[in-house]
């Protein structure tokens, strides 16, 4: 442990982040489940679909890493999505060790419908951040939290994390309060 911090300082930080993280996660989880419920998905399944959409195909290892889940969790939930006809599995000619997933047309349509169905008024975390946006003219950057996550999961995780949001901005637009996909363009494999 760093000699410049006391154990009580470390304990206080750990407890603050634990309590705030738990409270925030509870709201996030509730909002997320409400959003995806009409599509008969759970959070892990939705997260996997989102990752497969963004990465335009990914290995199960990539899904586990970016989805912050165990490889067996990524594989088992991907199998359930395959059974629903939303994903397909494959092996690459030059990489027989890894299993890859790809959205089916039905899977891509579900992702697009989920994006279109997003309702900001039903997102409590967003609603909690609106006063900050009104005060400062933008949503919080959450730089300190981003730095903590970078230090835990590494730069590769953060690179994919950041580029996924740029991808979302590039591919979709707000059209009179409705999220719509911009004109179709070839998705690049990341």
Residue pairs with C-beta under 8 A, 6 or more apart in sequence:
1 7
1 10
17 148
24 125
27 124
27 125
27 128
28 125
29 43
30 124
31 122
31 123
31 124
31 125
32 43
32 46
33 42
33 43
34 122
35 114
35 117
35 118
35 119
35 122
35 123
36 42
36 43
36 45
36 46
36 114
38 117
39 46
39 110
39 113
39 114
40 84
41 49
41 110
42 77
44 67
44 69
44 73
44 77
45 77
45 80
45 81
46 114
47 67
47 69
48 63
48 67
48 74
48 77
48 78
48 81
48 87
48 101
49 81
49 86
49 87
49 103
49 107
49 110
49 111
49 114
50 111
51 58
51 62
51 63
51 66
51 67
52 58
52 63
52 87
52 101
52 102
52 103
52 107
53 103
53 107
53 108
53 111
54 164
54 167
54 168
54 190
55 62
55 66
55 160
55 189
55 190
56 102
56 187
56 188
56 189
56 190
57 100
57 101
57 102
57 103
57 189
58 66
58 100
58 101
59 98
59 99
59 100
59 101
60 71
60 74
60 75
60 78
60 98
60 99
60 100
60 101
61 71
61 74
61 98
63 69
63 74
63 78
63 101
64 70
64 71
64 73
64 74
65 156
65 157
66 157
66 160
66 161
67 74
68 153
75 99
78 87
78 89
78 101
81 87
81 101
81 107
82 88
82 89
82 101
85 104
85 106
85 107
86 103
86 104
86 106
86 107
86 110
87 101
87 102
87 103
87 104
87 107
88 101
88 102
88 104
89 99
89 100
89 101
90 99
90 100
90 101
90 102
91 98
91 99
91 100
92 98
92 100
103 111
112 181
115 172
115 179
115 181
116 178
116 179
116 180
118 179
120 126
120 127
121 127
129 139
129 140
132 139
132 140
133 139
146 158
149 157
149 158
149 161
150 157
150 158
160 190
163 190
170 182
171 181
171 182
171 185
171 187
172 179
172 180
172 181
172 182
173 179
173 180
173 182
174 180
